[in-house]
Amino acid sequence: MGSPLPDAMKPEMPAEQVSMTYHDGTSRTVYDTGIERPYPDGKLIVSRTDLNGVLTHVNDAFVEISGYDVDELIGKQHYILRHPDMPKAAYKDLWATAAAGQKWHGYVKNLCKDGSHYWVYATVVPNVRRGETVGYTSVRRKPSRSKIDAAIAQYAQMKQDEEG
Amino acid sequence: MTTHNMLIAPDFSPERFAGWHMFNTLIQKRANLNMHLNIPASQAEQQGIINQGDIQVIYANPFDAATLIREQGYRAVARPIGKSDEMVITAAANSDINSLEDIKAGATVAMADNRDVKLIGLRLLEAVDIAEADLNWTVTETYQAAARQVIKGDAQVAFFMAEIFHSFSRLTKAQLSVLIESDLADISHVLLIKDGFPDTDILMDAILNLHNDDDGKEALAELGMPQGFEAMDEEDAEFMIDLMQTLLD
């Protein structure tokens, strides 16, 4: 399943400290500076995971925007990118859809190593080889500002509902 | 000696035409094969030829490759090194469209008939909330004709294969402004071989070694592939197909 993630480094700039607990029961401390990184124009951000969500491939655009080195990503759980503003239900839907062999689309706010973030329109497809799913490919494209604004509102409501 | 058939996808720059003939001449000589070169003029003609069932080797665009591999019994064996399939969106240099954000619903796009260029262009326009139905489409005979339409103001935007755009004259390019150029990197044309093709090894040997001598280098230069071809395995091809599946909607 990959090794548990260490706590994030505290950024030098002001940042909200958040404790994240993931679906596998592990926890880590992350920081949210609220700073948005622009999506790289014209590029796709690509990664692959195994069936357990462990990163097996990341492309250059993925590495660059995430702020991590390749070695800090490969072998780690994909949730290393999870931003505290993202509702759990969004990921639950993603994994349930992909595990059922279907394509998943959605808007995602990802957390960078330094506590900044970036928005993507993500598509996840199962990697089917000889009839068997062996992993997942996720490809992100640049989302429009209007779609990001709509997602911010929707996810805030979902988070509120989750936290009761 | 049996004659095999090779087909080249029609979406290459006209200046590469001689290169494909040089390529075919060389690999026939080096692999000691008879290979008939098929260069269809359109996507529809390509499909018709493939459906006749006697094409053993295809230089296919990535979107066709997906179907050919998964449904029609071909496998990917090689791809050009450092030559990914990219596209460019342009406006007229003297127009008031200076960025993708300036493209408004109702604008007319001029482009040659190339669904891959269109698909990738539409994915890039999602970022400014423009979808296919928001635009008017003018399909031109050639990419040069699409350039003329946008320069004359008959269309507001033109889509091009990046390689073709970059081959335009300096004068043409000076009259166009690039709004965005894709940098997808992982998607390229691929060389496919039909399952059961008996001479795969000698053909591959000839193709993968083209860059090792002057005649081969000359043919590759004509094809705009100076680094030559690299071998692909089944998983390389499946990875690219998975990636392309994500771009279809």
Interface residues (C-beta under 8 A of the other chain):
Chain A: Y39 P40 D41 G42 K43 L44 V46 R48 H57 N59 D60 A61 K103 H105 Y121 T123 V124 V125 N127 R129 T137 S138 V139 R141 K142 P143 S144 S146 K147
Chain B: R123 L124 E126 A127 V128 D129 I180 E181 S182 D183 L184 A185 D186 E235 E238 F239 D242 L243 Q245 T246 L247 D249
